[in-house]
Structures are given as structure tokens and as C-alpha cells.
């Protein structure tokens, strides 16, 4: 299977907190992350053909990187960059790295279908050493 990957960056704020739990249970689960804090995220998006083809299209590319950038910008970056994720009703709560990467992957997978592509992997770095991955 042939894939291409593009990297993006954005910043966001959030806190990890579940309303159904008490403050002490939240503190036990999420530690200092129950406080409002921010991240400079790195997002890596990998796409592949819907048909799992190992054939490069006649034009020599699965999708132009600039088109992929427009898709990710429209569906992800514009919705998340410089926002407080807990206030976004589209997002799963709490907005953990794991919940975010699944949401991002599903949003992009839907957007890419019209190009005959699927989002086959998304990697979201919350910090340089902590990340979550979603695979199709």
C-alpha cells in the first residue's frame, strides 16, 4: 500500500475532567491535568487509496500535498487551533489525546472519501514525548 503523510501544528487549551466523577476521583485519574493547561500539538496525517491499491495514479500522486493541507486546515485546524477544547460541543469529552486522535481520524476519513482516499493513520503529539495514534 502506498501512503503519504503530512505534518501540521496547532495549539490548544483544555483540562481533563469528567463531570460524573468527584473532584478527588478526577484528581486521582488525571493528576495536575485537571487544571486548565495548553499544548503545542503536532499532528501527522497519513492517507492511502480506498482500494488498498499499490498503484500510483497516472498523475504520479495520491493527492496534492496542498489539497491535503486545505482539507486538514478546514476540518481540523480551524476548529481546534487556539481554542479551549472543553467548550467545543463537537469533541468527545474529556478531550484527552486518545479521544482527540480518534475524532480527528474519523473527521478526515469522511472528508477524504470524495478523493478516493482514506485516512489510514493519524498521530497526535500532545508533547514531544507523548502521543496517541489512530489506525483505520
BAFI-3210 file (N, C-alpha, C; in Angstrom, 3 decimals, decimal comma, padded with zeros to 6 digits):
// residues 136
n [1|2|3|4|5|6|7|8|9|10|11|12|13|14|15|16|17|18|19|20|21|22|23|24|25|26|27|28|29|30|31|32|33|34|35|36|37|38|39|40|41|42|43|44|45|46|47|48|49|50|51|52|53|54|55|56|57|58|59|60|61|62|63|64|65|66|67|68|69|70|71|72|73|74|75|76|77|78|79|80|81|82|83|84|85|86|87|88|89|90|91|92|93|94|95|96|97|98|99|100|101|102|103|104|105|106|107|108|109|110|111|112|113|114|115|116|117|118|119|120|121|122|123|124|125|126|127|128|129|130|131|132|133|134|135|136]
n.u [000,834|000,524|001,301|000,916|002,193|001,543|002,576|001,342|000,803|-000,622|-002,138|-003,652|-005,944|-006,974|-008,661|-008,515|-011,214|-013,987|-017,366|-019,066|-017,614|-016,262|-014,389|-012,097|-011,818|-011,419|-008,986|-007,384|-007,467|-006,522|-004,544|-002,402|-003,371|-006,021|-006,216|-006,570|-004,705|-002,248|-001,267|001,180|000,550|001,531|000,535|000,264|-000,766|-001,707|-002,466|-004,147|-005,044|-008,480|-008,988|-006,899|-004,855|-001,761|-000,882|000,315|-001,442|-002,041|-001,220|000,853|000,628|-001,063|-002,633|-002,465|-000,181|-000,826|-003,593|-004,320|-003,447|-005,289|-007,669|-007,188|-006,767|-009,293|-011,107|-009,984|-007,769|-008,773|-010,902|-009,781|-007,389|-005,915|-008,027|-010,248|-010,671|-012,564|-014,851|-015,920|-018,591|-018,581|-016,560|-015,405|-015,713|-013,865|-011,458|-009,121|-005,884|-006,182|-008,989|-009,152|-007,509|-008,903|-011,307|-010,288|-009,229|-011,589|-013,062|-011,390|-011,279|-013,877|-013,914|-011,972|-012,907|-014,245|-012,178|-011,323|-009,780|-008,556|-008,195|-005,608|-003,946|-003,429|-001,451|-001,126|000,712|000,878|002,755|006,328|007,119|004,909|002,198|-000,715|-002,074|-004,095|-005,443|-006,762]
n.v [-001,167|002,216|005,188|008,606|011,195|014,055|016,733|018,753|021,625|022,889|024,808|024,377|024,639|022,933|020,990|018,059|016,411|014,788|015,230|013,432|012,352|012,824|015,634|014,648|012,065|012,729|014,079|011,968|010,398|012,088|013,734|016,595|017,501|018,108|020,733|023,783|023,909|024,105|022,968|022,557|021,152|018,504|017,186|014,366|013,235|010,507|009,261|007,001|005,043|004,224|001,683|000,114|-000,039|-000,640|000,877|003,714|006,634|007,901|010,578|010,592|010,992|010,455|012,434|015,925|017,564|020,145|020,203|018,296|019,685|021,829|020,423|019,318|021,671|022,937|021,059|020,356|021,966|024,664|024,330|023,580|024,964|027,248|027,184|026,453|023,308|021,969|023,459|022,911|021,586|019,623|017,876|014,845|014,271|013,647|015,874|014,135|013,100|010,668|010,574|012,801|012,106|009,992|011,286|013,193|011,461|010,184|012,391|013,276|010,991|010,846|013,244|012,734|010,708|011,556|011,986|009,545|008,438|007,354|008,054|006,651|006,606|008,462|010,519|012,088|014,310|015,321|016,337|016,604|014,014|012,463|010,825|009,884|007,357|006,668|004,187|003,016]
n.w [000,000|-000,790|000,843|001,904|003,982|005,931|007,974|010,630|012,767|015,766|018,414|021,594|024,367|027,332|029,878|031,806|032,832|034,198|034,436|035,738|037,773|041,077|042,408|043,709|042,624|039,934|040,228|041,062|038,740|036,622|037,628|037,773|035,409|035,597|035,919|034,044|031,098|028,441|025,112|022,555|019,806|017,594|014,587|012,630|009,572|007,721|004,562|002,302|-000,622|-001,166|-002,143|-001,303|-003,077|-004,708|-006,665|-008,261|-009,097|-012,484|-012,607|-010,867|-008,103|-004,969|-003,770|-004,048|-001,972|-001,154|-001,410|000,487|002,710|002,719|003,265|005,840|007,237|007,019|008,215|010,649|011,842|011,817|013,545|015,974|016,630|018,841|020,688|023,463|024,264|025,845|025,641|023,175|021,586|019,593|020,108|021,698|025,190|028,167|026,604|025,873|024,654|023,356|022,820|021,137|018,920|017,763|017,050|015,212|013,227|012,284|011,308|009,219|007,648|006,620|005,103|003,159|001,527|-000,796|-002,513|-003,175|-001,245|001,975|005,438|006,828|009,013|011,946|013,891|016,923|018,638|021,850|023,506|022,965|023,673|024,174|022,777|020,820|018,675|015,832|013,818|010,741]
ca.u [000,000|001,250|000,739|001,649|001,988|001,820|002,624|000,710|000,927|-001,629|-002,107|-004,977|-006,030|-008,004|-008,424|-009,070|-012,170|-015,271|-018,410|-019,712|-016,748|-015,981|-013,093|-010,997|-011,639|-010,780|-007,575|-006,701|-007,364|-005,828|-003,466|-002,375|-004,049|-007,368|-006,107|-006,509|-003,332|-002,209|-000,311|001,555|000,396|001,989|-000,414|000,721|-001,895|-001,291|-003,595|-003,913|-006,167|-009,590|-008,960|-005,643|-004,063|-000,329|-000,624|000,320|-002,277|-001,345|-000,594|002,033|000,437|-002,366|-003,300|-001,506|000,013|-001,526|-005,013|-004,404|-003,326|-006,572|-008,652|-006,890|-006,993|-010,741|-011,833|-009,345|-007,004|-009,644|-011,800|-009,068|-006,250|-006,123|-009,334|-010,360|-011,360|-013,696|-016,013|-016,321|-019,570|-018,304|-015,499|-015,686|-015,212|-012,892|-010,637|-007,807|-005,167|-006,801|-010,286|-008,915|-006,946|-009,990|-012,195|-009,586|-009,183|-012,923|-013,406|-010,601|-011,672|-015,089|-013,573|-011,086|-013,593|-014,573|-010,961|-010,960|-008,737|-008,965|-007,211|-005,228|-003,252|-003,279|-000,642|-001,260|001,669|000,453|004,064|007,319|007,352|003,642|001,316|-001,675|-002,205|-005,332|-005,257|-008,014]
ca.v [000,000|003,484|006,221|009,861|011,778|015,487|017,149|020,030|022,003|023,800|024,958|024,327|024,540|022,021|020,368|016,711|016,386|014,150|015,759|012,373|011,974|013,862|016,310|013,789|010,989|013,367|014,350|010,668|009,941|012,987|014,472|018,044|017,830|018,609|022,194|024,305|023,988|024,117|022,139|022,847|019,815|018,119|016,240|013,704|012,616|009,596|008,860|005,939|004,823|003,438|000,297|-000,508|-000,241|-000,366|001,531|005,177|007,172|008,377|011,875|010,389|011,261|010,128|013,723|017,014|017,930|021,400|019,867|017,655|020,763|022,539|019,552|019,256|023,003|023,186|020,128|020,130|023,087|025,812|024,010|023,298|025,840|028,357|027,082|025,680|022,136|021,589|024,245|022,535|020,502|018,585|016,981|013,950|014,760|014,735|015,950|013,503|012,880|009,494|010,975|013,735|011,456|009,231|012,272|013,727|010,413|009,980|013,584|013,290|009,848|011,271|014,300|012,219|009,719|012,139|011,950|008,143|008,174|007,215|008,429|005,341|006,747|009,811|010,576|013,378|014,540|016,320|016,883|015,915|012,625|011,791|010,905|008,822|007,047|006,047|003,464|002,515]
ca.w [000,000|-000,851|001,709|002,056|005,307|006,075|009,372|010,954|014,174|016,283|019,864|022,219|025,817|027,835|031,168|031,823|033,928|033,898|035,316|036,520|038,890|042,074|042,237|044,163|041,640|038,783|040,579|041,040|037,350|035,694|038,277|037,564|034,145|035,870|035,809|032,681|030,595|026,987|024,380|021,173|019,240|016,263|014,005|011,407|008,885|006,659|003,716|001,328|-001,528|-000,604|-002,619|-000,870|-004,279|-004,660|-007,935|-008,228|-010,189|-013,680|-012,351|-010,033|-006,678|-004,401|-003,605|-003,937|-000,570|-000,857|-001,240|001,796|003,698|002,757|003,917|007,271|007,790|007,099|009,068|011,952|012,403|012,079|014,658|017,219|016,918|019,771|021,329|024,696|023,738|026,691|025,235|021,824|021,687|018,589|020,567|022,823|026,477|028,224|025,389|026,030|023,394|022,722|022,267|020,036|017,727|017,133|016,429|014,039|012,208|011,707|010,528|007,988|006,823|005,901|004,140|002,109|000,686|-002,105|-003,322|-003,341|-000,256|003,370|006,446|007,346|010,289|012,499|015,103|017,586|019,708|022,826|023,869|022,124|024,075|024,477|021,628|020,582|017,251|015,353|012,558|010,166]
c.u [000,891|000,533|001,548|001,282|002,354|001,705|002,059|000,994|-000,195|-001,523|-003,521|-004,840|-007,116|-007,733|-009,081|-009,924|-013,459|-016,285|-019,023|-018,880|-016,569|-014,629|-011,939|-010,751|-010,982|-009,303|-006,775|-006,475|-006,392|-004,707|-003,557|-003,053|-005,519|-007,385|-006,093|-005,040|-003,377|-001,132|-000,030|001,626|001,053|001,050|000,187|-000,446|-001,355|-002,524|-003,160|-005,159|-007,222|-009,500|-007,692|-004,717|-002,601|000,105|-000,689|-000,548|-001,419|-000,630|000,591|001,853|-000,966|-003,228|-002,205|-001,397|-000,721|-003,031|-005,223|-004,328|-004,639|-007,634|-008,427|-007,126|-008,482|-011,426|-011,250|-008,740|-007,902|-010,582|-011,085|-008,012|-006,661|-007,540|-009,211|-011,261|-012,574|-014,975|-016,553|-017,293|-019,383|-017,366|-015,970|-015,056|-014,914|-011,995|-009,203|-007,149|-005,793|-008,149|-010,110|-008,430|-008,004|-010,938|-011,566|-009,581|-010,520|-013,356|-012,677|-010,976|-012,918|-014,758|-012,772|-011,772|-013,921|-013,366|-010,514|-009,876|-009,367|-007,825|-006,800|-004,456|-003,198|-002,458|-000,750|-000,293|001,137|001,679|005,071|007,515|006,070|002,684|000,343|-001,772|-003,541|-005,038|-006,619|-007,987]
c.v [001,248|004,491|007,499|010,428|013,247|015,830|018,550|020,364|022,967|023,814|024,928|024,307|023,548|021,704|019,003|016,577|015,741|014,631|014,674|011,911|013,142|014,504|015,391|012,632|011,552|013,603|013,050|010,185|010,775|013,809|015,964|018,466|018,198|020,131|022,587|024,438|023,915|023,225|022,753|021,497|019,694|017,017|015,680|012,932|011,780|009,135|007,782|005,801|003,963|001,973|-000,453|-000,811|000,082|000,335|003,045|005,676|007,747|009,705|011,784|010,656|010,861|011,378|014,777|017,410|019,223|021,166|019,191|018,712|021,532|021,726|019,533|020,614|023,253|022,338|019,968|021,413|024,273|025,578|023,896|024,329|027,029|028,373|026,323|024,493|021,706|022,320|023,862|021,353|019,387|017,514|016,052|014,523|013,573|014,719|015,440|013,367|011,716|009,851|011,891|013,031|010,616|010,185|012,833|012,698|010,213|011,172|013,579|012,133|010,187|012,271|013,763|011,241|010,275|012,174|010,512|007,712|007,902|007,664|007,123|005,414|008,218|009,681|011,985|013,434|015,655|017,066|016,169|014,434|011,856|011,969|009,728|008,612|006,372|005,434|003,033|001,005]
c.w [000,000|000,040|001,550|003,420|005,268|007,549|009,529|012,413|014,528|017,803|020,408|023,730|026,178|029,291|031,111|033,072|033,441|034,922|036,205|037,717|039,848|041,774|042,635|043,188|040,382|039,052|040,567|039,613|036,527|036,310|038,018|036,258|034,351|035,850|034,327|032,278|029,073|026,415|023,014|020,479|017,873|015,792|012,729|010,825|007,725|005,890|002,730|000,461|-000,842|-000,963|-002,219|-002,036|-004,034|-005,950|-007,765|-009,378|-011,320|-013,454|-011,391|-008,554|-006,232|-004,272|-003,508|-002,462|-000,211|-000,687|000,117|002,898|003,831|003,502|005,426|007,922|008,009|008,167|010,470|012,534|012,739|013,260|015,995|017,600|017,775|020,350|022,640|024,367|024,561|026,304|023,857|021,887|020,646|019,117|021,674|024,088|027,376|026,980|025,620|024,660|022,632|022,086|021,062|018,776|017,018|016,409|015,155|012,906|011,515|010,855|009,185|007,065|006,009|004,791|002,954|001,155|-000,703|-003,047|-003,594|-002,372|001,104|004,264|007,116|008,663|010,673|013,772|015,665|018,761|020,598|023,361|022,969|022,462|024,400|023,304|021,618|019,083|016,990|013,995|012,052|010,129]
res [x|x|x|x|x|x|x|x|x|x|x|x|x|x|x|x|x|x|x|x|x|x|x|x|x|x|x|x|x|x|x|x|x|x|x|x|x|x|x|x|x|x|x|x|x|x|x|x|x|x|x|x|x|x|x|x|x|x|x|x|x|x|x|x|x|x|x|x|x|x|x|x|x|x|x|x|x|x|x|x|x|x|x|x|x|x|x|x|x|x|x|x|x|x|x|x|x|x|x|x|x|x|x|x|x|x|x|x|x|x|x|x|x|x|x|x|x|x|x|x|x|x|x|x|x|x|x|x|x|x|x|x|x|x|x|x]
***
